[in-house]
Amino acid sequence: MIYCINPKCEQPENSSNLNYCQACGSELLLKGRYRVLHHLKTGGFGHTYEVDDNGIKKVLKVLRQEQFTNPEQREKVVALFQQESEVLSQLSHPGIPKVEPDSYFSYLPQNSQERPLHCLVMEKIDGLNLHEWFNQRGYQPITQQDAIDWLTQLLDILHLLHPQYFHRDIKPSNIMLKPDGGLVLIDFGSVREVTVTYFGKLPAKDITMICSKGYAPLEQIEGQAVAQSDFFALGRTFVYLLTGTELTEFNQESQGKLIWQEHAPQISVELKSLVDWLMEPRIEHRPRNTQEILQHLKLIKSGNTNQVTTITVKHPHQATTHYPETSLPPDNNHSKILNSPLSKIAGSQMNYCINPRCQQRQNSTDVEFCQSCNAPLLIKNRYRLVSYLRESKALDNAELFEVEDFGSEAVIGDRYKVMKVLKNNSSLVVNLFKQEAEILKNLDHPGIPKVKLGDGYFTVDIACQSRQQKILRKNKPLHCLVMEKIEGENLSEWLKQQENSKIDYHLAYQWLINLLEVVDYLHKKQYFHRDIKPSNIMRCSNGELILIDFGTAREITRTVVEILLGTDVIGARIRSEGYTPREQKDGMAVPQSDFYALGRTLVHLLTGIPPIHLEEDTQTGKLKWQEHAKPIPEALANWLDYLMEPDFRDRPPNAAFILEKLKDRNVDNLSFPPLIALSTSTIEKSVPLWLKIINFGLFSILLITGLLWFQARQEFRERQPKQLSKVTSAVNYPAEVRIKIIGTL
């Protein structure tokens, strides 16, 4: 059965083999791909249908314009509908319906005098919305465990949404419950983008008002919704789910607070206080961000209720004490337990001091300042150093820490990140460090660490005071970079754990393609890495590779190309022995330098021997490595040699060229690289004798012809001086005589 979506059609149901409606003649295949299977429901703003998209079931929303007679109102509704498409196409989260960029379109039914229909196709979510689900179970209140689980899921969604948008219409009917227990937030037609322009308009009350009675806070009813308006609606949603009672049946205090707690005896006082916190009548009394709520939920779930009651009763965030990073608390008693973000953490083991000169950098989690040097343990009021990872080997200038991020921009699930802290404050190293931060911000590839919103480069001024000394001493600022944490280990460490400390050619081919895709993306973004080696490649738990340490990366500019015969722009000669090509050692790195290092990296992995310990051919400068590796196809070996050509002009022109020749091919049957000569044995087998004789004959003819031409040229030159001498001898004669003499020549 195929359904016609023409609102004027009297018989919308058609057989599945038709392309046009038998009743009204409207096209049944929408946008050349969607077949409408049946009508699902009609809501306040539109009709919803199930459609088939090449075998995949999806949902089609069609805007109802007929009920909006006011042109201005109709225009706003269409704008909200288009906005929903734009917002959903930019978001990627299991709790948000997926929408492809081209899923919004308009459709004009046959012989229609009406306006075109506005359509939006999105992922079909199996299950019921919470209003329907609650009705099916007879309005039986949910348990505390379900409430915590569902709150966590919805806050996870809002955490992704709030840096740029807020929803403005959270309620049970806009939350879908999937069969696997997952929640999906739907109906993004009322979403509002968080912009400076928007907040500048708040007093004017000219923002479109979206309100659901009982769930919308006062500021939203007045057309001044903010991100915290979503927290209010979320709290009201859970009052309904925890009590099984409609919100309109509850009384309110004089301050506007809902009196509901006695209707939910199955949950703890702490959870009730948390829900009340979400529903505070005044915006400034609600949580500042989703992370703050999640921290309290974590404590409630763990049973650590003592901290929760002191923090969440009334206005939890007002109870928090923050000290500036460069000052000391008034009583200098730094081991005292404080109401800081650090004191809210349950189950943590250690705080690490960021001060590189600190004698005892490990601290317990219940202190805010280092017990050894008094440096603050919460960096930028946001990052807590959980553990010391390692020193960065690049220029031996940095330390790496695992950090826990308590900032509002932190993405749930990615709260643990990596902080790189410089030990060396020289201008060269600081410039490279800033360069790494700027480059990573501009890159977005699964094979490159991400710098999330709010992270990146910053400096920290630390005021320290030892226990023995009473003098407050301010150190030089520390340069920091926070980025995505890659779960896994670098290939140098991984290789040591493998049998015979080497890999086979199948894995080498897979990793070569993996890394070439990263390098191809990097080069197309106008950067080259300059330090590819096993220790700068992370192997994730899923087997994928991540290229790290962009402190030495360079931008590809005309200036860099022009300096090939000079020195590097910043004067930094980055080198890793065994992996760095000659031109880079001379301060003249180019994109092809990355190919050389990549080839050397694969050779290290195939042989288990660092390239610096492998012999080089004294005449060609090429690496002798194949005898140390497991058996490998000759073509693949030649491609690696092609990458490692001593002269960068003999290496591949770009990564896309290599990928075109190698990707999605049988590794045992690869074509040979164009600039690598086949081995002698291969030539003898592939070139017939008659062709060799013809080649020799042609060469002989060319040689003899060249010799004859050279001999003729020499004879011609021998005659020239005699003729010139006659002309010269005429110079001393009178003009009339000179003319006659020259005329006779």
C-alpha positions in Angstrom: 0.0 0.0 0.0 1.2 3.5 -0.9 -0.3 6.6 0.7 -1.0 9.9 -0.9 -0.2 12.9 1.2 -2.3 15.4 -0.7 -4.5 16.9 2.1 -7.4 17.3 -0.4 -7.2 13.7 -1.7 -10.5 11.9 -1.1 -8.9 8.4 -1.6 -5.3 8.5 -0.4 -4.7 4.7 -0.3 -3.2 3.3 -3.5 -1.7 -0.1 -4.5 2.0 -0.4 -4.2 2.7 -0.7 -7.9 1.5 2.8 -8.8 3.6 5.9 -9.2 0.7 8.4 -9.3 -2.4 8.6 -7.1 -5.5 7.1 -8.8 -7.8 9.6 -7.0 -6.0 13.0 -7.4 -3.0 12.3 -9.8 -0.4 13.4 -7.3 3.1 11.8 -7.5 3.5 9.0 -5.0 7.3 8.7 -5.0 8.4 11.8 -3.1 11.7 13.4 -4.2 12.3 10.3 -6.3 13.0 8.1 -3.3 10.4 8.1 -0.5 7.2 5.9 -0.7 4.6 6.8 2.0 3.4 3.6 3.6 0.7 4.8 6.0 -0.4 7.7 8.2 0.9 7.5 11.8 -0.7 10.4 13.6 -1.7 14.1 13.5 -0.2 16.5 15.9 -0.5 20.2 16.6 1.8 21.3 13.8 1.7 18.5 11.3 0.9 15.0 10.0 3.3 12.1 10.6 3.7 9.2 8.1 5.9 6.1 7.8 7.9 6.1 4.6 10.2 3.6 2.8 13.6 4.9 1.7 15.1 2.1 -0.4 14.1 -0.5 2.1 14.8 1.6 5.3 11.7 2.6 7.3 11.8 6.3 8.2 9.3 9.0 9.4 8.0 11.8 7.3 6.6 15.0 9.0 4.4 17.2 6.9 3.6 20.6 8.2 -0.1 21.5 8.6 -0.4 25.1 7.2 -4.2 25.1 6.8 -4.8 25.9 10.4 -2.7 29.1 10.3 -4.7 31.8 8.6 -2.4 34.6 9.8 0.4 35.0 7.2 2.9 36.2 9.8 2.1 33.3 12.0 2.3 30.8 9.1 5.7 32.2 8.1 7.0 31.7 11.7 5.7 28.1 11.8 7.4 27.3 8.4 10.6 28.9 9.7 10.5 26.7 12.9 9.9 23.6 10.7 12.9 24.4 8.5 15.0 25.1 11.7 14.2 21.7 13.0 15.7 20.2 9.9 18.9 22.3 10.1 19.4 21.6 13.8 18.9 17.8 13.5 21.3 17.6 10.5 24.0 19.2 12.6 23.6 16.9 15.7 24.9 13.3 16.0 23.8 11.5 19.2 21.9 8.2 19.8 19.4 10.2 21.8 18.5 12.5 18.9 16.7 11.5 15.7 19.1 11.3 12.7 18.4 13.6 9.8 20.4 13.8 6.5 21.3 17.2 5.2 18.9 17.0 2.2 16.0 15.6 4.2 13.9 18.8 4.1 12.0 19.5 0.9 8.7 21.0 -0.4 6.1 19.0 -2.3 3.3 20.4 -4.5 0.4 17.9 -5.0 -1.2 17.6 -8.5 -3.8 20.2 -9.5 -3.3 22.0 -6.1 -4.0 25.6 -5.7 -2.7 25.5 -2.2 0.8 26.3 -1.0 3.5 23.6 -1.3 3.7 21.1 1.5 6.8 21.4 3.7 8.2 17.9 4.4 11.0 16.5 6.7 12.2 12.9 6.7 14.1 11.6 9.7 15.1 8.4 11.5 12.2 6.3 12.7 12.3 5.7 16.4 10.7 2.4 17.5 8.8 2.7 20.7 6.3 4.9 22.5 6.7 8.4 23.9 6.7 8.6 27.7 3.1 10.0 27.8 1.8 7.0 25.8 4.0 4.6 27.8 2.9 6.0 31.1 -0.8 5.7 30.0 -0.2 2.0 29.1 1.2 1.2 32.6 -1.8 2.9 34.3 0.2 5.9 35.4 2.3 3.9 37.9 5.2 6.1 39.1 8.7 5.2 38.1 11.4 4.0 40.5 14.4 6.0 41.7 16.7 3.8 39.7 14.7 4.5 36.5 14.6 8.2 37.3 18.4 8.4 37.7 19.0 6.4 34.6 16.6 8.5 32.5 17.8 11.8 33.9 21.3 10.8 33.0 20.4 10.0 29.5 18.4 13.2 28.9 21.2 15.3 30.5 23.6 13.6 28.2 21.5 14.8 25.2 21.2 18.3 26.6 25.0 18.5 27.2 25.5 18.1 23.5 22.7 20.5 22.7 23.4 23.3 25.1 26.7 24.7 23.9 24.8 25.9 20.8 21.1 25.3 21.2 18.3 24.8 23.8 15.2 22.7 23.2 12.3 24.8 24.7 9.7 22.0 24.7 10.8 19.1 26.9 7.8 17.1 28.2 6.8 13.4 28.3 5.2 13.4 24.8 8.5 14.6 23.3 10.6 11.8 24.8 10.6 8.4 23.1 11.3 5.2 25.0 13.0 2.6 22.7 12.6 -1.2 23.3 16.2 -1.3 24.6 15.5 1.2 27.3 17.2 4.2 25.6 15.5 7.6 25.5 15.3 9.8 22.4 14.5 13.5 22.6 12.2 14.5 19.7 10.4 17.5 18.2 13.2 20.0 17.7 10.9 22.5 15.9 11.0 24.8 18.9 14.8 24.7 19.4 16.5 28.0 19.7 20.2 28.8 18.8 22.3 30.2 21.7 23.7 33.4 20.2 24.8 36.8 21.5 22.1 38.3 19.3 19.5 36.2 21.0 20.5 37.2 24.5 20.7 40.8 23.4 17.0 40.6 22.4 15.7 39.2 25.7 14.4 42.4 27.2 12.5 43.2 24.0 10.4 40.0 24.3 10.4 39.6 20.5 11.4 36.0 20.5 8.9 33.4 19.3 7.1 32.0 22.4 6.9 28.2 22.6 5.0 27.0 25.6 3.6 23.7 26.9 1.3 24.4 29.9 2.8 23.1 33.2 6.3 22.5 31.7 7.3 26.0 30.5 8.9 28.3 33.1 7.9 32.0 33.6 10.8 33.4 31.6 9.8 31.2 28.6 6.1 32.2 28.8 7.4 35.8 28.6 9.4 35.0 25.5 12.8 35.0 27.2 13.7 31.3 27.3 17.3 30.4 28.1 19.2 27.1 28.5 18.1 26.8 32.1 14.5 26.8 30.9 15.2 23.2 29.7 16.2 22.2 33.3 12.8 23.6 34.6 10.9 21.5 32.0 13.0 18.5 32.8 12.2 18.7 36.5 8.5 19.1 35.8 8.6 16.1 33.5 10.1 13.9 36.3 7.5 15.2 38.8 4.9 13.8 36.5 6.8 10.5 36.0 7.6 10.1 39.7 4.1 10.9 41.0 1.8 9.7 38.2 -0.2 13.0 38.7 -0.9 15.8 36.2 1.0 18.9 37.0 -2.1 21.1 37.1 -3.3 19.1 40.2 -0.5 20.2 42.5 -0.6 23.3 44.7 2.2 25.8 44.6 4.0 27.8 47.4 3.8 31.5 47.4 7.2 31.6 45.7 5.9 29.5 42.8 7.4 26.1 43.9 5.4 23.0 43.3 4.3 21.0 46.3 4.7 17.4 45.1 7.2 15.5 47.3 4.7 13.6 49.4 3.3 12.1 46.2 6.7 10.3 45.5 7.5 8.3 48.7 9.5 5.8 46.6 12.5 8.1 46.1 15.1 9.6 48.4 15.1 13.1 49.9 18.3 13.8 47.9 16.6 13.1 44.6 13.6 15.2 45.5 15.9 18.1 46.3 17.6 17.7 43.0 14.3 17.8 41.1 13.3 20.9 43.1 16.6 22.5 42.2 15.9 22.0 38.5 12.5 23.7 38.9 13.6 26.7 40.9 11.4 29.7 39.8 14.3 32.0 39.4 16.8 31.2 36.6 19.9 32.1 38.7 18.9 29.5 41.3 18.8 26.6 38.9 21.9 24.6 37.9 24.4 26.5 35.7 25.1 23.5 33.4 24.4 19.8 32.9 27.7 18.8 34.3 26.8 20.2 37.7 23.6 18.1 37.8 25.4 15.0 36.6 27.9 15.3 39.5 25.1 15.3 42.0 23.3 12.4 40.3 26.6 10.5 40.5 26.7 11.0 44.2 23.1 10.0 44.7 23.6 6.9 42.7 26.7 6.0 44.7 24.9 6.4 48.0 27.2 9.3 49.1 24.3 11.2 50.5 26.1 13.2 53.2 27.7 15.4 50.5 24.5 15.7 48.5 22.3 17.0 51.3 24.8 19.8 52.1 25.2 20.7 48.4 21.8 20.3 46.9 19.5 21.7 49.5 18.1 25.0 48.3 20.7 26.5 46.0 23.6 24.0 45.7 25.8 26.0 43.4 25.7 29.0 45.9 27.3 26.8 48.5 30.4 26.1 46.4 33.5 28.1 47.4 35.9 28.9 44.6 39.3 30.5 45.3 41.2 32.3 42.5 44.1 30.2 41.1 46.7 32.8 42.1 45.5 33.3 45.7 45.5 31.3 48.9 42.5 30.7 51.1 42.2 33.1 54.1 43.3 30.7 56.8 46.1 29.0 54.8 44.8 25.7 56.0 45.0 24.0 52.6 44.4 20.4 53.9 40.9 21.5 55.1 38.0 19.9 53.2 36.2 22.6 51.3 32.9 22.9 49.4 34.7 23.0 46.1 34.1 21.0 42.9 36.9 18.7 44.1 35.0 17.9 47.3 32.0 16.8 45.3 33.8 13.9 43.6 32.9 10.4 44.7 35.2 7.4 44.1 38.3 9.4 42.9 41.7 8.3 44.0 44.1 11.2 43.6 44.7 14.8 42.6 48.0 15.5 40.9 49.8 18.8 41.3 50.6 20.7 38.0 53.6 22.4 39.4 56.7 20.8 37.8 58.9 21.9 40.8 56.7 20.3 43.4 58.5 17.7 45.6 55.4 15.7 46.3 52.8 16.0 43.5 50.3 13.4 44.7 47.4 14.6 46.8 44.2 13.2 48.2 40.9 14.2 46.6 39.5 16.1 49.6 41.9 19.0 49.3 41.8 22.0 47.1 45.5 23.0 47.3 48.6 20.9 47.0 49.8 19.9 50.5 53.5 20.2 49.4 53.6 23.5 47.4 50.1 25.0 47.9 49.5 25.2 44.1 45.8 25.0 43.2 44.6 21.5 42.2 41.7 22.6 40.1 43.0 24.3 37.0 40.9 27.1 35.6 38.2 26.0 38.0 37.6 23.2 35.6 40.4 20.6 35.2 41.5 18.1 37.8 44.8 16.2 37.1 43.9 12.6 37.7 47.2 10.9 36.8 50.6 11.5 35.3 50.9 9.8 32.0 54.4 10.4 30.6 56.9 13.0 29.3 56.4 14.1 25.8 59.5 13.0 23.8 59.1 15.8 21.2 61.9 18.2 22.1 61.7 16.6 25.6 59.7 19.7 26.7 56.3 18.6 28.1 54.5 16.5 30.5 51.2 14.6 29.8 48.4 14.2 32.3 45.1 12.6 32.3 42.5 15.2 33.5 38.9 15.1 34.5 36.9 18.0 33.0 34.2 19.6 35.1 33.5 22.4 32.6 30.0 23.1 31.2 31.4 22.4 27.7 32.6 18.9 28.5 30.9 16.3 26.5 29.4 13.5 28.6 31.4 10.3 28.2 34.4 12.3 27.1 35.0 13.9 30.5 38.5 12.4 30.8 40.9 14.2 28.5 44.7 14.7 28.1 46.5 17.9 29.2 49.9 18.6 27.8 52.0 21.0 30.0 55.2 22.6 28.8 58.3 22.4 31.0 60.3 24.6 28.6 59.3 28.3 28.2 61.7 29.1 25.4 60.1 31.2 22.6 60.7 28.4 20.0 59.0 25.7 22.1 56.1 27.9 23.1 55.5 28.9 19.5 55.5 25.2 18.5 53.1 24.5 21.3 50.7 27.3 20.3 51.0 26.1 16.7 49.9 22.5 17.7 46.8 23.9 19.5 45.9 26.1 16.6 46.3 23.2 14.1 44.3 20.7 16.1 41.4 23.2 16.4 41.3 23.4 12.6 41.3 19.6 12.0 38.4 17.2 12.3 39.3 13.6 11.4 38.8 10.3 13.3 42.5 9.7 12.9 43.6 13.0 14.6 43.0 14.0 18.3 40.2 16.5 18.7 40.2 19.7 20.7 36.7 20.0 22.0 34.7 23.2 22.5 36.2 25.1 25.4 39.4 23.2 25.5 42.7 24.1 23.7 45.6 26.3 24.6 45.7 28.4 27.8 48.3 29.6 30.4 48.1 29.1 34.2 49.8 31.3 36.7 50.6 29.4 39.8 51.3 31.0 43.2 53.2 28.5 45.3 54.4 28.5 48.9 56.3 25.6 50.5 55.4 24.5 54.0 58.8 25.5 55.3 58.7 29.0 53.6 56.1 31.6 54.4 56.9 33.6 51.3 54.4 33.5 48.4 56.3 32.9 45.2 54.8 33.2 41.7 56.3 30.9 39.1 56.5 31.6 35.4 53.1 30.8 33.7 52.6 27.2 32.6 51.5 26.7 29.0 48.8 24.1 28.7 46.9 22.3 26.0 43.8 20.1 26.6 42.7 17.6 24.0 40.8 14.4 23.4 42.1 11.4 25.3 42.9 8.5 23.0 42.3 5.1 24.7 45.1 2.7 23.6 48.9 2.6 23.4 51.4 3.9 20.9 52.8 1.5 18.3 56.3 1.6 19.8 55.0 0.2 23.1 52.5 -2.1 21.3 55.2 -3.7 19.1 57.2 -4.8 22.1 54.3 -7.0 23.2 54.0 -8.8 19.8 55.5 -12.1 18.9 59.0 -11.6 17.4 58.3 -7.8 17.8 57.2 -7.5 14.2 53.9 -7.5 12.1 53.0 -9.3 8.9 52.4 -7.6 5.6 48.6 -7.9 5.8 48.5 -5.7 8.9 51.2 -3.4 7.4 49.0 -2.8 4.3 46.0 -2.1 6.4 47.9 0.4 8.6 49.5 2.0 5.6 46.1 2.8 4.1 44.8 3.9 7.5 47.7 6.4 8.0 47.7 7.5 4.3 44.1 8.6 4.8 45.1 10.7 7.8 48.1 12.2 6.0 46.0 12.8 2.9 43.5 14.8 5.0 46.3 16.6 6.7 48.0 17.6 3.5 44.7 18.8 1.9 44.2 21.0 4.9 47.6 22.5 4.1 49.6 21.0 6.9 52.4 18.4 7.1 53.3 16.5 10.3 57.2 16.3 10.3 57.4 13.7 13.0 55.7 10.5 12.0 57.1 7.5 13.9 55.7 4.6 15.9 55.7 6.4 19.2 53.5 9.2 17.6 50.8 6.7 16.4 48.2 5.5 18.9 46.5 2.1 18.4 42.9 2.3 19.7 41.0 -0.6 21.2 39.1 -1.0 18.0 42.3 -1.4 16.0 42.2 2.0 14.3 45.3 4.3 14.3 45.4 7.9 15.6 48.3 10.2 14.6 49.3 12.3 17.6 51.9 15.0 18.6 51.3 17.9 16.2 53.8 20.2 18.0 56.1 19.9 15.0 53.5 20.2 12.2 54.0 23.0 9.6 51.5 24.8 7.4 52.0 24.4 3.7 52.5 27.9 2.3 54.2 29.5 -0.6 56.9 30.7 1.8 57.7 27.1 2.9 58.0 26.0 -0.7 60.3 28.9 -1.5 62.6 28.1 1.3 63.6 24.7 -0.1 66.9 26.2 -0.9 67.2 28.1 2.3 66.3 27.4 6.0 63.1 26.7 7.8 60.9 29.7 8.5 60.9 29.2 12.3 64.5 27.9 12.3 63.4 24.7 14.0 65.1 21.5 12.6 62.8 18.8 13.9 64.4 15.3 13.6 63.8 11.8 14.9 66.8 9.7 14.0 66.0 7.0 11.5 62.7 8.6 10.5 63.7 12.1 9.4 64.8 12.6 5.7 67.8 14.5 4.6 65.9 17.6 3.5 64.2 17.9 6.9 67.5 17.6 8.7 68.7 20.6 6.6 65.6 22.6 7.8 63.8 22.2 4.4 60.9 19.8 5.2 58.2 19.4 2.6 55.0 17.3 2.5 56.9 14.4 1.0 59.0 14.3 4.2 55.9 12.7 5.8 56.0 9.9 3.2 59.6 9.1 4.0 58.8 8.9 7.8 55.7 6.9 7.1 57.7 4.4 5.0 60.4 4.1 7.7 57.7 3.6 10.3 56.2 0.7 8.4 59.7 -0.8 8.0 60.2 -0.6 11.7 56.9 -2.4 12.3 57.7 -5.1 9.7 61.2 -5.8 10.8 61.0 -5.0 14.5 64.2 -3.0 14.1 64.4 0.8 14.4 65.5 2.2 11.0 68.6 3.8 12.5 69.9 0.3 13.2 69.4 -1.0 9.6 72.1 -0.8 7.0 71.8 1.6 4.1 73.2 1.1 0.5 76.3 3.2 0.3 75.6 4.1 -3.4 71.9 4.8 -3.4 71.2 5.6 0.3 68.3 3.2 0.3 67.5 1.1 3.3 68.3 -2.7 3.3 65.4 -4.0 5.3 63.5 -6.8 3.4 65.7 -9.6 4.7 64.7 -8.7 8.3 61.0 -8.8 7.6 58.6 -11.7 7.3 57.8 -12.6 3.6 56.2 -9.6 1.9 54.9 -9.2 -1.7 57.5 -7.5 -3.9 55.1 -4.8 -5.0 54.3 -3.7 -1.5 58.0 -3.7 -0.6 58.6 -1.5 -3.6 55.9 0.9 -2.6 57.5 1.3 0.8 60.9 1.9 -0.9 59.1 4.5 -3.1 58.0 6.3 0.0 61.5 6.3 1.3 63.4 7.5 -1.8 66.4 9.6 -0.5 65.5 12.5 -2.9 62.1 13.9 -2.0 61.5 14.7 -5.7 61.5 11.0 -6.4 58.8 10.2 -3.9 55.1 10.2 -4.6 53.5 13.5 -5.5 50.7 13.3 -2.9 48.9 10.8 -0.7 45.8 10.7 -2.9 48.0 9.3 -5.7 49.1 6.5 -3.5 45.6 5.7 -2.2 44.3 5.6 -5.7 46.8 2.9 -6.5 46.6 0.9 -3.3 43.3 1.3 -1.5 40.7 -1.5 -1.8 43.2 -3.7 -3.7 44.4 -7.3 -3.1 47.6 -6.8 -1.2 49.0 -10.0 -2.8 48.4 -8.5 -6.3 49.3 -4.9 -6.1 50.6 -3.0 -9.1 54.2 -1.8 -8.9 54.9 1.9 -8.2 55.6 3.9 -11.4 59.1 5.2 -10.4 60.5 2.1 -8.9 62.4 -0.2 -11.3 61.6 -3.9 -11.0 64.2 -6.2 -9.6 66.8 -7.8 -11.9 65.1 -11.2 -11.6 61.7 -9.8 -12.5 63.1 -8.0 -15.6 64.8 -11.2 -16.8 61.6 -13.1 -16.5 59.3 -10.4 -18.0 61.5 -9.0 -21.0 61.9 -11.3 -24.0 65.2 -11.7 -25.8 64.0 -10.3 -29.1 63.0 -7.1 -27.4 66.4 -6.8 -25.8 68.1 -7.2 -29.2 65.9 -4.5 -30.8 66.6 -2.1 -27.9 70.3 -2.7 -28.3 70.1 -2.1 -32.1 68.2 1.2 -31.6 70.8 2.3 -29.0 73.6 1.5 -31.5 72.0 3.5 -34.3 71.5 6.5 -32.1 75.1 6.3 -30.9 76.6 6.1 -34.4 74.3 8.9 -35.6 75.5 11.0 -32.7 79.1 10.4 -33.5 78.7 11.2 -37.2 76.9 14.5 -36.3 79.7 15.4 -33.9 82.4 14.8 -36.5 80.6 16.9 -39.2 80.2 19.7 -36.7 84.0 19.7 -35.9 84.9 19.9 -39.6 82.5 22.8 -40.1 84.2 24.7 -37.2 87.7 24.1 -38.7 86.7 26.0 -41.9 85.3 29.1 -40.1 88.6 30.8 -39.1 90.0 31.0 -42.7 86.9 32.9 -43.9 87.0 35.2 -40.9 90.6 36.1 -41.6 89.8 37.4 -45.0 87.2 39.7 -43.5 89.6 40.9 -40.9 92.3 41.7 -43.3 90.0 44.1 -45.2 89.5 46.3 -42.2 92.6 48.5 -42.9 91.7 49.4 -46.5 89.8 52.5 -47.5 86.0 52.2 -47.5 85.6 51.8 -51.3 88.2 49.1 -51.4 86.7 47.3 -48.3 83.3 47.1 -50.1 84.9 45.5 -53.1 86.9 43.0 -51.0 83.9 42.0 -48.9 81.9 41.7 -52.1 84.3 39.1 -53.5 84.2 37.0 -50.4 
